[in-house]
Amino acid sequence: MWNRKAVLVVVLGCLVIAAIIGTALASEDAGNETLGDLQKFSSKEEIEAFLKEHAQGVEHGNGYSWLPGSGGQETAMDAPAPTSAPPAPTAARDYSTTNVQVEGVDEADFLKNDGKYIYVISGETLAILEAFPAEEGKIVSETRIDGIPTALFLAGDRLVVFASGTEESMTTVKGSITPVPIQRTVTHAYIYDIADRSEPDLVRTQTFTGSYYDARMIGDDVYVLTREAPVWIRDEIVLPEVRTDGGEPILPDVYRPGTPLQNYVFYTASAFSVKNDRDTPDAETFLLGYDTTLFASQKNLYIGYRYMGTAYSGPVAATMPDYAGSREETIVHRFAIGDGRIDYRAMGRVPGHLLNQFSLDEYGENLRVATTVEGWTREGQIQYNNVYVLDPSMKTIGTLEHIAPDERIYAARFVGDRLYLVTFKRIDPLFVIDLSDPNHPGILGKLKIPGYSDYLHPYDADHIIGIGKETDENGWGGVSVGGLKLALFDVSDVNKPIQVDAVVIGEAGTDSEALRDHKAFLFIQEKDLLVIPVSEIKRVENPSSRYPGSYSTTTWQGAYVYQVNPSSGFTLEGTVTHGEKGPSYAWNAPDAVRRSLFMDDTLYTISQRSIVMTNLADGSRVSEVFLPYREGAYPPPYPVW
């Protein structure tokens, strides 16, 4: 009995001593909370000292000093999309919404619809159209937006419009009694009540310092990422802020990664409710690197960025060749999201860099990542591709490396327990990669064909649609890029994928916004309907020329409408153009189609200038509604050639 009591006393004594030591350690590092690899700054002065020591390109003196890019305007450039709200009784029975990566996670765009109304940003104006029925289509309201509107969300009778602008304020720096001006880029989230579509009512404004980068909406909660290069006024840093209706600013806690970076940018992740007007935004700020990518599932937000380090760590290092220069990694931070909250959870790192948001995917609580490694060895340049699986703690549990040496990733799409990967250098290999065992990913099959895909979209469980460019070998031993290419792949035999059909549109230089923005890609599997915007370079024969085969080129801009299915491939149903007065020779012209959607049996194509309604049954034009587009309100267009 005495021995048991003695042991108990010793254990309790150890616990007390450990608690005292722990308290002392916590007190010694008071304010410097560490979350995984992220460490919280304890003060503004600590942030200033850190940036002066570590950030490249920072200048300090008696004048004003900004890091490159601060104070200016920064721009960010398969599952069925969620329906924002149940259709009204007079709305279409069937309609499309934004093409998103993850079901239930809406993505901000300049266009939304609810089966009756279309909400579109046109220049500096929010236009609401009563679009159904198409024959009676008309604009019911035009609302001027302060700043430069970029994207919006629709949530029932609420609309969120993001707009970038600048603010100027006066501040007094240390050692001076005279206030000095400071100008910053800010992002406004204007929240409108649109119960009366003819008179949108601005009910709340959320303001975030920095430029708009990207956003997601889950249910009624919006998660937005803004970024701002550190702004200095003499030797003082200006910290990111979040405000509601011009009230007292919230200064989010600021974190930095333990991994040193070459350059630092303030990224502020904020969450707010669309419908709860008394809600206080939740926000955290992070000093991260450039080339940041945002991916969101219904439960987690991932922020990945490129890091140029000096060495790989862990078991990967043993398999990597020695570089003459630096090595690149992708660092990914995971944040748990829900109920308008953002909570940091873990950090992971993998070799290589991401292509875009489709390089990331969450499945069964694991994160799957596809990267391309580029660098130099003693023997010369190397390039290859990798796939990794990370568990919820962001520890790498599955590895597949050295895929397609001397090529890089052009498109990636995770679908269930498979990854479809397109790489390219001279010919287009489509890889089918098995991820059913997250600890042992492997290549099931591959298909090599001319051309490449920039975007992959699932048709069904056994077929994939690709959109990219056609290619051909030229007489100089290289590869020439041709017209726009659509391809349909059959992957039912995962070991032997085949191309079911392919079509090529136009000559070299033909382009589509869908190559860079998946929201421009409209596909409805139930209707076998595929619509893509096209800026086409057409060949025009010159019969009067004395040289045989002589031709010139002209341009055409509009939308191609296809029926697509595995049995017949692509069938061109027709085209829609907004520029009926003649061809436009400028890229991004006002009549160029940028988006499309459908309501019941009507196709709606959207350009800067107008919305055209076309009957899907016979291709006849039903109506056209002109938007409040103003010449000169947009940047000058870039020539196609």
GIMO-V497125 format. One record per helix or strand. SS is the DSSP state (alpha for helix, beta for strand). FROM is the first residue (numbers start at 1). TO is the last residue. If there is no record, write none. Layout:
((SS FROM TO) (SS FROM TO))
//
This chain:
((alpha 2 28) (beta 34 35) (beta 38 40) (alpha 44 54) (beta 65 66) (beta 79 79) (beta 95 95) (beta 100 100) (beta 106 107) (beta 109 109) (beta 111 113) (beta 117 122) (beta 125 130) (alpha 134 136) (beta 138 144) (beta 148 155) (beta 158 171) (beta 180 193) (beta 201 209) (beta 211 218) (beta 221 229) (beta 231 233) (beta 236 238) (beta 242 244) (beta 250 250) (beta 253 257) (beta 265 273) (beta 282 288) (beta 293 296) (beta 300 309) (alpha 316 319) (beta 323 323) (beta 327 338) (beta 341 351) (beta 353 353) (alpha 357 359) (beta 360 363) (beta 366 377) (beta 380 390) (beta 396 403) (beta 408 415) (beta 418 424) (beta 428 434) (beta 442 449) (beta 452 460) (beta 463 473) (beta 479 490) (beta 498 505) (beta 511 511) (alpha 513 515) (alpha 518 520) (beta 521 524) (alpha 525 527) (beta 529 541) (beta 551 565) (beta 569 576) (beta 586 587) (beta 595 599) (beta 602 606) (beta 610 615) (beta 621 626) (beta 638 639))
//
